[in-house]
Amino acid sequence: MNRDFFVRLAFATHRVADALPEGEEVREEMKDSANTILVDLILFTEKDALSGEKKRMLLPQLARQIDILLVYLNKAKSEGWIDPSNFSLLAVEYRKLRELLSIF
C-alpha cells in the first residue's frame, strides 16, 4: 500500500459519500474521516515526515479514525443509502489498513 492507494481509497470514499442523500450528516462525516485518515496515513508512511515516537503516537488516533469511518459506512449500509458492493469494498480495504497498523 502506498500514497497512490491511500488517495484512491479516500477518493472512493468521497464518491460513495456523495451518493448519500442530501442533508445527511453522515455524508460530510464520512468525507472528513476519509480526509483525516488520508493525511495521517501519508504522514505515517513518509520516511522523514515524523519521528518514530510521533508515528507511534499517531497509530491509535489513526486506528480510531478508521473505526469511526467504518461506523459511518455501516450506518449508510443499514439505511440502504449505498450499494452493498461499494460498502463491502471500502470496508474491506479500511479493515486491511486497520490490521496492517496493528502490526506496528
Secondary structure, 3 states (H helix, E strand, C coil): CCHHHHHHHHHHHHHHHHCCCCCCHHHHHHHHHHHHHHHHHHHHHCCCCCCHHHHHHHHHHHHHHHHHHHHHHHHHHHCCCCCHHHHHHHHHHHHHHHHHHHHC
